[in-house]
Each structure stands twice: as C-alpha cells, then as structure tokens.
Amino acid sequence: SRVFLLGPSHHYYTPKCALSTATVYKTPVGDLPIDLEVIEELKATGKFESMDLRVDEAEHSMEMHLPYLAKVFEGHPVKVVPILVGALNADNEAMYGRLLAKYIDDPTNFFSVSSDFCHWGSRFNYMHYDKKYGAIHKSIEALDKMGMDIIETGDPDAFKEYLLQYDNTICGRHPISVFLHMTRNCSTKIKIKFLRYEQSSQCKSMRDSSVSYASAAAKVDA
C-alpha cells in the first residue's frame, strides 16, 4: 500500500537526504498520492531536508519509475514516499539505513531504488579498461557484474570498497548503499537477485561511450 522511492540527486547538491514537498505525483497513466503521514514522521527525525519543488521537478531518477508504478498498482490504493538521496558519506549512508530499516519489516511497504550502472567514455570522464576481458564492452560488463555480485551479498562495506577501488560511475551508488544498510538493520531477511543487464551500446574503441543498466529484485528470503 506504500512505495518508498530512493533516487540519486543529479542536479542538486546536498550531503543529506531530502523529502518531497509535493502532495501528489501526476503521471500519464494515473496519479500517485504522496504519503504525507510518513513524510511527517521522517521529517520529525530532524535528519532530512525538504526538497524545493523545482528540484523535485528537475530530478528524473525517481520520475522514471512513476509510470511503471502507477501501471503496476492500477486499481490499488497506493501512496508514495519519495526520498532524494544526496552525496552521502559512509556514516550518513549507515545512519539513513538504520533509520529506514523498520519500514522493510512492514510487509505492506515496497521499495523502488533508482540507478544506472557504468557510464563509460570520455564524456563521462571514466574509461576503465581491463584488456584481459577482450573488447571494451566485455571489460565494462565484468566490472558491472563484479558490483552486482557484491550487491547480491547485501554487504554495504564490500560495495563501498568496490567503489573506492574501481570508482565505477554508478549514479545510484548512495541509494543502493542506503538500501543495503536497511537490509542489514531490519529484522526481515532479504535476498537480492539481479534479473537483467544491458548496455546502451557496445564500446569497441576509446571514442565510444555507453551507459549500463541493470535490474534487481529484493524479496523476503523464506
């Protein structure tokens, strides 16, 4: 009955997480009311800032999920809790993870965590290439899969180590880290499994560029 949205901030700098000030998100396939009660509950912790409406409207990371959610939950009364995740340090990732963990234990809550994977090429200032994998796109895939495997273990510290070592340009690194800390701190045992991986194009030369996409599902590990 409630969907928490965790998305990275692309245009607005904040070292914190920010809450939406809107009351409803409109989509072409139906509107999603915002759960003002939970927003107030989170605001009361004093750990969140409020997101300006202009910042909210400019940010695409959560917006991309809205039509799908509206379609999937069509005919069901569902509310959303949008949380913009800023450039958090490791301590804050853990703090927000602890703070939000209890919401995982409520089976009526669903979580939608937004991220792309590797942004590769000179325009992204990222050109990590390990020749042992052959073509560039194979090297990118190996790098992404390494990160995906670590995320599946549910270990936020190992994921942090991976990011420090390879600096993979995963735009939702902070939302993913917060979610991993949430699964570590909740009472419910959660299993994460990656379902699909794609690249926008297959890089073969240093002049090419691509963005990787991966989807995963997290569910109660019975």
Secondary structure, DSSP 8 states (H G I E B T S, - for coil): -EEEEEEE-SS---SSEEEE--SEEEETTEEEEB-HHHHHHHHTTT-EEEE-HHHHHH--TTGGGHHHHHHHTTTS--EEEEEEE-S--HHHHHHHHHHHHHHHTSTTEEEEE-----EEBGGGTB----GGGSSHHHHHHHHHHHHHHHHHHT-HHHHHHHHHHH----TTHHHHHHHHHHHHHSSS-EEEEEEEEEESS---STT--EEEEEEEEEEE--
